[in-house]
């Protein structure tokens, strides 16, 4: 019986098929690892933005209007916000009595600002009524950050509660991440009816007059969070101020 071996062509074909199979497996594994890294980065971004929104909402929920030597309880611009709120912290690492007393003050200053150079949102917290201390990074990887303030009649890009004598009705926070991703409207996800119909009042808000500026395309507070020439915000939250002038939501006010 004569045994026949493999020919050179058969060996080359087998090696070629083996190389192709190995290349496909390595390509699949590479895509899998890249996908894992992308999902991990996206999860970190979502966690960071959620923590930022929760922190802002916590500060605004306990803010004061100011006055009486306190200054403005809320002084905000499109990319910067200062809030004087109530809340007692636990003094840690405080050696002298005066510093400990200051730490136990029931007032605190919370300040946020967008640093376009670092593409980060910075923040600082100070016991008392005067902002001081070192800035720390609250959220990295921010492409754009902006806020708007609703006084019950119109949206504005600036607000000063010391001048108005009252708190805003609501604050809209828009965040664009450097990594991009699908736009998320947290109010829709959380089941809020509309920025013009908070849960505390059921009466609709009258139509808002036409506005000029970069938000001129918005037909109402519930319009999509889109700036001129800019993609939709990656995260958006409308924060209603509990002690704000709720009468501003009522029709005809």
Secondary structure, 3 states (H helix, E strand, C coil): CCCCCCCHHHHHHHHHHHHHHHHHHHHHHHHHHHHHHHHHHHHHHHHHHHHHHHHHHHHHHCECCECCCCCECEEECCCEEEEEEECCCCCCCCCCHHHHHHHCCCEEEEEEEEECCCCEEEEEEEECCCCCCCCEEEEECEEEEEEEEECCCCEECCEEHHHHCCCCCEEEEEEEECCCCCCEEHHHHCCCCECCECCCCCCCCCCCCCCCCCCCCCCCCCCCCCCCCCCCCCEEEEEECCCCCHHHHCCCC
